[in-house]
Amino acid sequence: MKKNSPNIHYFVSMSCPESHLFEVTLNIDNWQEKTLDLKMPVWTPGSYLVREYSRHLQNFTAHLTDNNSNLIWEKKAKNHWLIDTLEQSQITIKYQIYANDLTVRTNHLDSTHGYFNGAALFFYIPNYENLPLKITINPPQSHWQISTSLPKIQSLENTFLADNFDTLVDSPFEIGTQKIYDFEVENKPHQWVIWGDGNIEIKKLIQDTEKIIKTEEKIFGNLPYDNYFFLLHLSASGFGGLEHKNCCVLNYPRFGFKKSEKYYRFLQLVAHEYFHLWNVKRIRPKALENFNYEQENYTTSLWFSEGTTSYYDMIIPLRAGIYNHKTFFELLSKDISQYLTIPGRNIQPLSESSFDAWIKLYRRDAYSNNCQISYYLKGQLVTLLLDLLIRKNSDNEKSFDDIMKSMWLKFGQKEIGFSPEQLKKEIELIANTNLTEFFQLYLDSTADLPFNEYFEPFGLKLEPQIDVNIPPYLGLNIQRKNGNEEITFVDANSPAGKVGIEAGDELLAIDGFRVNIDNLTDRLLDYQPNDTIKLSYFHQEELKTVEIKLATPQTSNYQVKMIDNPTKKQQEMLKKWLYVI
């Protein structure tokens, strides 16, 4: 820090947590300019949506620190405040942030805890983002604890130091009555920090977490932190995770840990966010090397940053011995089935899905499945194909793990952003083949993924599950809302879509007889493909009846399974893929 640089110190109070208002004070010493610019981020890294955090700010004031004289200020934009400092060096800013949104990427304050993300609470000063910042927390009660990855300043009570604004944004705070469970892995301290009550078995969770940590460390070769904690918010029905360099934040239903299926889903979330401490927090696209907090940061590489991470969150618990290959195949089959039943896969290329994350993935509506595909989902499946391709070409001597190691050594350790071309080159080097056509087909166009071609060397196949109880295809989904049968999705190219039925319409009857969510499938089973039905529904409170020609039944369930009589070579290839520890 330069000798004459400003000193920046934030104070965060919560005198009445029931009001959901954080009270923030910013003290700046040694300011040497006539004006002071303050800007609040519009998004936070790891969550690719402009969230307009400044909309929660209120009661902004600016004054001189020594005599409390008010300073003249002007709001220049939605997230930009300009203060006339009167050429004084000590400035104090005060404001409140409303915090009643319990997600991993926002803020939440109530009588039991305070949780905040730096991007959603603090200003940055343009051109001074690299200065260190102090943060002092004033809890409303003396027994409230403070959990954060920032180092504590021992000489100051409840005060922490961030090296720069990026570090502050990357270091969420949990303040309250959270339960803290310490454990050690590879001689490094770790914690589970848990807010809320539920049916979680902490001893088992710690054991499984240790397995995940050790399994992921083997891929990269080391743990690039001094300590790490997992922050878990147990909520009624929330779900989500957000990665940080030295911690992650998770939100999960409080009673979602007893059934194996739900517990495995949670451990996939843990494996996913933990994997991110390498992939995306340190190995990150060039567009995210230096964050621009004022606007979208566009990249076509989220298929790798998020999709590849999704592939590993499915395979890491298998390698760790948390679940077996049967469960792995069930999870893989479920994901492939989801991909193959989303019409939008034929509309939006994977690279575009990544680039348009800011306006599509996080802004879904009833039409979204018709026009888009998730870069998490398709990116995961593209990574699957690349992993199988590399293993096939190298006789299982290499895998996508080698891509991750290479990207870590060349980009992640030095935190140098990679370009799409550099990523492609690294994959081609490990795969020992030119992947231009692969990338054109499966990243830059909408060609269907050739699963069976890539499964065959491993003795696997993907099969649609034939069910005689699948009715002729109508092409809509319904949900009971307030006693009505509301249409929630219409496949744009389906029989229902072609006659103009829309999401939000209310389904009433088929051929004059009432239908509902409980009997729709049975009613459709009374018909054959190409039969014409009369469907009655309300559209904006207007009764309508249309004739619809039913289509061939659509398979919605696919399964990955062993082929009959696999060769010894195929069996060996499969075993090395699924049982590499």
C-alpha positions, 0 to 999 in steps of 0.5 A: 500500500502506498504511503499516502493511500486512503484508509478504508474501514467498514463497520457493520451493525444490526441493532434491530435484526428483526427489521432486516436492516444492516447498518453500514458505516464507511470511514475513509481517512487520508482522502486526497481528492475533491470528490469521492465516487462510491459504486455498489456492484450489480452482481457477484462472481459465481452467479451470472445475473445482474441483481441490482443490489443497490435497490436494497439501499436506503438512508444514505448520508455523507458527512465529515468524520471529525465534526459531523458536518453534512456533505453534499452528494448526488446520485449519478446512476442506479449504483453510483453516488458522488460526494463533494468532500470539501477537500477534507481527508476524513469522510464518513458514509452511512447507509442501511441495507434491507436484508430479507432474502435467504439465498447464497448470493444475497443477504439475510438478517433476522433475530437468529443470524446475519448473513451477507455477501460483500457485493450485496453490502459494500461500496467500492471506490473506483481506482482504489479497489486494490487497497486493503479494507478493514471490516468491523462487525458489531453483533446485536448480542454478545454471544453471537459468533462471527464466521468468515474466511477473512483473517482477524486483526488481533488488536481490534475487536471483531475486526477483519482484514481484506487484501482488496475489494475482490477478497472482500466480495469473496468472503461472506460473513455469518454472524449469529448462533450457528453451530461450528464443527471443526475437523482436519484434512491433510493437516489443514483446519476445516469447519462445517458452519451450520445455521438452522435445525434439521435432520442432518447427521454431522458425524456422517457428514464430516466423514463424507466431506473428508472423502470428497476433499481427499478425492478432489485433492488427488486430481489437482495435487494440493489444497490451495488454502490454509483453512476452509469452511462449509457454511450451510443454511438449513431452510424450509425448501431452499437449494443452492450453492455459491463458491468462494476461494476459502469457503462455500455457502450452501442452502438446503432443505432442513429435513433433506438428509435422511433419504439416500436420494436427497442426501446424495443430492446434497453431497453432489452440491458439496462436491460441486462447490468445493471443486469450484475452489479450483475450477472458476475461483482460480482456473477461470475464463479470461473474461472473469480474470478481472471482475467488472462489478458494474455490468455483465462479464460475458464468456462462452466458457461456462460450459467448462467452469460450471458444466465440467464441475457438474460432471465431477460432482456426479463422479467424485462421490462415486470415486470417494465410495460414498455411493456405488456405480448403480447410483451413478448410472441412475444419476447419469440416466436421469440427467441424460433423460432431462437433456433429451426431453428439453426442446431448447437443446435444438435451439440454443448452442452450448456456447451461446447458453454460456454467453447468454447466462445473464439474460436467460438461465437466471431469468427463466419463464414458462417458455424457457425450455423451448428456447434454451439449454442449461450450460450446467446440464449440457456442459456436464454431458459434453465433459462426459463425452470428452472424458470417454474420448480421452480414455479411449484414445489413451487406453485409459492412461489419461482422462479429463483429470489430466485436463484439470491438472494441466489447466491448474498448473498453467492457469489456476496457480497463477490465476491467469485467465484462459481463452476458449482457444487455450482451453480447446488446445489443452483438451486437444493435447491430452486427447491427442486429436483435433477437436475442431469438428467436436467443438463445432458440433457440440458447443457451437451448434445444436447437434445431438450428443452421440452418447452410444458412440462414446459409450460403446468402448466401455460396454455401455448403451443408452436405451429409451425405456418403452412403457405401454402406459405412455399416452399419445403426445399432447405436449403440455404440463399441468399443475393444480393451483388454487383448485384449477388445472393450470398449464405450466409448460407447452412444447412449442412444436407439440400438438398443443403448441401448434394450436396456440395453447399457452402456459397460464391457460386453465385446462378444463376438458377433453371431448366434453369431459373434465380432466385434471392432473390426476386423470389426464394421462389415463384419459389420453390412453383412451386414444391412439396417435393421430386421433383428434380430440376436442380440448376445452380450456380458459385463455384469459378467462375466455372459454375456448375449444380447439381440435388437436391431432395427437402425436406419437408417444414421446419417451421421457426416460432413458437408461444407461446400461451394460450391453449384452456380452461385453468384451473383456476389453470393454469391461476393463475400460469401464472398470478403470473409468468408474473405479479410479480412486 
